[in-house]
Amino acid sequence: MTTHDKSSLHGLYAITDSLLCPSENLQNQVREALLGGARIIQYRDKKGDHPKRLSDVSALLQLCREYNALLIVNDDVKLARQSGADGVHLGKDDPSMAIARDELGEKAIIGISCYNRLELARQAAATGADYIAFGRFFASTIKPEAVQADLELLTDANKELELPLVAIGGITPENGAPLIAAGADMLAVIHGIFGQSDIQAASRRLCRLFEPEEKIL
């Protein structure tokens, strides 16, 4: 693991998808997202075999180093450790926070999905998570069955917890600004980036949401 300042957990968080980002296009697509301003990349592929996934992550790690971005692996603690990625993102059916921390060490970034439940976020914070993810906030093409979260959850979590907060689920340049205003430090986007014909332009539009209002006008 490479040491990173966890204050870098801010901005556009681009999540790959095995259907939208097949291996033969993955590096080029992620490069376009990084050129558009993405600060964090999450590798998410639940179907590929381990050697293929390790090859993917190793290539993406080199790209992220080139653009001074972070690389997070979805779910797979072993893959994160073997590849040297910056950390792992865990959901309710994944290894525990304690197992991940023991495997990856104190310097690894470990994010936890807390869906629409502030209580889960409190537990994650207490066990040493580095960031909390809430959502879905809007209709999602990737996870249409995901539970619904609301802006009040972000507001309450922002007041109570000191951890960076991620919002995910159907986020676009048109609906992302209220999430940031409510307390989201990062916007996690899949289809809104990798499902677009111009990935770099889509990323740039999303990144503009983080700029001061006077710069947007």
LINWOPE-V122090 format. One record per backbone hydrogen bond with DSSP energy under -1.0 kcal/mol. NH is the residue of the N-H (numbers start at 1). CO is the residue of the C=O. If there is no record, write none. Layout:
nh:NH co:CO
nh:NH co:CO
This chain:
nh:8 co:5
nh:9 co:6
nh:10 co:8
nh:11 co:185
nh:13 co:187
nh:14 co:40
nh:15 co:189
nh:16 co:42
nh:21 co:17
nh:25 co:22
nh:26 co:22
nh:29 co:25
nh:30 co:26
nh:31 co:27
nh:32 co:28
nh:33 co:29
nh:34 co:30
nh:35 co:31
nh:36 co:32
nh:37 co:34
nh:38 co:33
nh:39 co:12
nh:40 co:12
nh:41 co:70
nh:42 co:14
nh:43 co:72
nh:53 co:49
nh:54 co:50
nh:55 co:51
nh:56 co:52
nh:57 co:53
nh:58 co:54
nh:59 co:55
nh:60 co:56
nh:61 co:57
nh:62 co:58
nh:63 co:59
nh:64 co:60
nh:65 co:61
nh:66 co:62
nh:67 co:63
nh:68 co:65
nh:69 co:64
nh:70 co:39
nh:72 co:41
nh:73 co:87
nh:74 co:43
nh:75 co:89
nh:76 co:74
nh:77 co:75
nh:80 co:76
nh:81 co:77
nh:82 co:78
nh:83 co:79
nh:84 co:80
nh:85 co:80
nh:86 co:71
nh:88 co:109
nh:89 co:73
nh:90 co:111
nh:94 co:91
nh:100 co:96
nh:101 co:97
nh:102 co:98
nh:103 co:99
nh:104 co:100
nh:105 co:101
nh:109 co:86
nh:111 co:88
nh:112 co:131
nh:113 co:90
nh:114 co:133
nh:117 co:114
nh:121 co:117
nh:122 co:118
nh:123 co:119
nh:124 co:120
nh:125 co:121
nh:126 co:122
nh:127 co:123
nh:128 co:125
nh:129 co:124
nh:130 co:110
nh:131 co:110
nh:132 co:164
nh:133 co:112
nh:134 co:166
nh:135 co:115
nh:137 co:168
nh:138 co:169
nh:146 co:143
nh:149 co:136
nh:155 co:151
nh:156 co:152
nh:157 co:153
nh:158 co:154
nh:159 co:155
nh:160 co:156
nh:161 co:157
nh:166 co:132
nh:167 co:186
nh:168 co:134
nh:176 co:172
nh:180 co:176
nh:181 co:177
nh:182 co:178
nh:183 co:180
nh:184 co:179
nh:185 co:165
nh:186 co:165
nh:187 co:11
nh:188 co:167
nh:189 co:13
nh:193 co:190
nh:194 co:190
nh:195 co:191
nh:196 co:193
nh:202 co:198
nh:203 co:199
nh:204 co:200
nh:205 co:201
nh:206 co:202
nh:207 co:203
nh:208 co:204
nh:209 co:206
nh:210 co:207
nh:211 co:208
nh:215 co:212
nh:216 co:212
nh:217 co:213
